[in-house]
Amino acid sequence: MNVGSGLENDGTIRELQYQISMYEDQSAYKSLFFLLFPSLQNFAFSIVKSRVLAEEIASDMLLEVWVRRHKLTEIDNLKVYLFVSVKNAAVARLKQENRFSRFSIEDLQVEFVSEYGNPGQSTELHQLENIIAKAVKDLPPSCQLIYKLAKEDRLKYKEIAQILDLSVKTIDNQLAIALKKIAHAITSHSSKKSEQ
Amino acid sequence: MCNDRIWILMTRKLSGEATSTELKELDMLLSPLQEYNNTVFTKIAGVWNETPAHDRDFMEATYLAHLERMKDKGVVISTDEPMLVEDAIDNKRLSKRWISLKMVAFAAIFIAFMAGAWFLLTAKPSFGKDTYTASAIKEIKTPKGVRTKIKLPDGSDVWLNAGSKLNYDKKFDGGIREVYLTGEAYFDVVHNAEKPFIIHTSKVNVKVLGTQFNVKAYDDDKTTETSLIKGSVEVFLKNDPSKKYLLRPNQKLVLSNESLVLPANLAVKEEASGIKFNPQGEITELSYLHDEKVDVESSWTRNILSFEDEQFSAVAKKMERWYDITIVFRNKRWEREYMSGSFEKENMEQALIALKYTTGFNYRSEGKRITIY
C-alpha cells in the first residue's frame, strides 16, 4: 500500500505541531515524520550525495523536533525551518568530511521520487513521465533542485527562496527554464513519433 | 521575452502561485496557441499534479530505524508497546523521565482545565482560537431500560446503553473529534487519521483514529472497561497521564475505579491463573457467546444482555440498567457468586428464574424492587 506525500497541507503540519507540543502526541509525531522525512532526506542527499549520511541528517533534525517539542509552537513555518536546518547540517557535514570542499548550489545531485501514487496509471502517462524525467536530468543542478522542491515537495516560491537564499524572481526564472525544456522534450518526442 | 513570460505564468499556475490577474494574462497569451495549449500544457499539468507515493511498509520500517537512532542518543519515545507499570517504577528510568513527567502532568492539568471549562461554559476547547460558542453542546441521555443509537456529525455510529449520557459539540468540526461519556457506549468510528477521536470518561480518555470498540464507564461500577473489536485504541489514565495502554483487537482492558483496591473478581482470577496482577489495569481476551460471532462486551448493541463469569453484584448492576429495576441483596453471600448467561427475549421475571435455578438463590419482587435472599 502506498501513502501519499507531498507537503501541500500546511494546515495539517500546524495541527500536528500543536498536538506534539501540547499533548506529547506520539501518533502526531509519527504522522509528521511520514509527511516530512522523505523530502528532507532527499534534500540532504542532494548536498551530501550519500544515502546513509542523508538519512542520518534528516533523522537528527526530526529528533530535535521531539526533544524540543515544548517549544514547537513557537516555530512559525516548521517545514521551512526543517529544510533550512537540514541544509545547514548537510553543508556542515560536507565541510567536516573535506575541509576544502565548499558548498555550491551548482554542485548538487538531485534525486527524484520514482514511485508515483497511481498504480493503475496508463502506459501513456508513464511514458510521459519518463520523457519529462529525462529532460529534467539535463537541467543544471540548481534548476533541478528548484523544480523538485516546487513540484515534488510542494513548497511555495517564497519558501524555496527562503530555504535556498535566493530571490523569488530567481525561482520564477529557473522554473520557467525547466518548464520550457520539458515542453520542448514533449514536442520533439511527439513529432518524432509522427514521422515514424 | 514574451515567450518566457508564458513559461513563468504557466509554472505559477501549476504551483498555485498565480494571481487572478496573472491567470487572465496567461489565457490571453495562450489563446493564439490553442493547439499547443491543448497538447503540451495539459500533458505537463497531468504529470505535475501526480503526487509522489512512498511505500507504507517502507516508511514504517524507516520510522522504526529513526526511533532506534533516537534511543541510541538517549531520547526514548515509547511506541506500540503499552507502557508497563514496572517501567514507571524502575528507579533508573525515573530520573530521566522526571522532566517529561512534569510536562505530562502540566499537560494533564491543562486538559483537565479545558475539560472543566467545557462543562462550565458549555463551550468547546478549540485549537488556539478562543471560539466559545455557547449552547452548542448536544446531550443524549438514556434512562434505565432504554438503549439508543446515534449518528455523530462525522458519520460515526454510537450505541448508547441504558442509564448513560453522551455529550459532544454539535458542530464537531475541531481539530479533534471529542465526546464525553458517562455510562456505556459502543463506538463504530469513521477512520480519519487527521482528526483523532477522543472519548473522555471520568477515569480514562480513549483515543482512536477509526475503529470499533466498547467503553463501559458507569460511575457506580467498580471498574472502567474498554474492549476492542477492530482496529486499535489507546487508553490514557486521567489520574496518571504517564501511563497509557494500547489495545489490540479482541482485547479488553479492565481498570479499577477505586484506586489501590483490587476488583474482587480479578483478584480471584489472579490466584487461579498465576498471572501477576497489575494493580492499575489488566488486559484480557474478549469472551464470545456460544455462536462465536457476538462478543460479550458489545452484545448489548444486539439487544442481548450477557455476562461471562461475572459476580452477581456486577450482573445485578447490568440487570438494573437493562430492566430498570433495583436489586437489593438481603444475603450478601450471593453478591460474590459467579455466573454466566445471556438473555435475548426473556423478560426480567424469566431471566431471574433462570438465574435462580443455576445459582440457588431466592428472590422476592415488589414492583421494580427485587430482593435476593
Interface residues (C-beta under 8 A of the other chain):
Chain A: M1 N2 V3 G4 S5 G6 E8 T12 E15 Y18 Q19 M22 Y23 E24 Q26 S27 Y29 K30 S31 F33 F34 F37 P38 E55 E56 S59 D60 L62 L63 W66 V67 H70 V113 E115 Y116 G117 N118 Q121 L125 L128 E129 I132 A150 K151 E152 K156 Y157 D172 N173 L175 A176 I177 A178 L179 K180 I182 A183 I186 T187 S190
Chain B: D4 W7 I8 M10 T11 R12 L14 S15 E17 T39 V40 F41 K43 I44 G46 V47 W48 E50 T51 P52 A53 H54 D55 R56 D57 M59 T62 Y63 A65 H66 R69 M70 K73 V75 I77 S78 T79 S100 M103 V104 A107 F110 I111 F127 G128 G175 A193 E194 P196 L209 E234
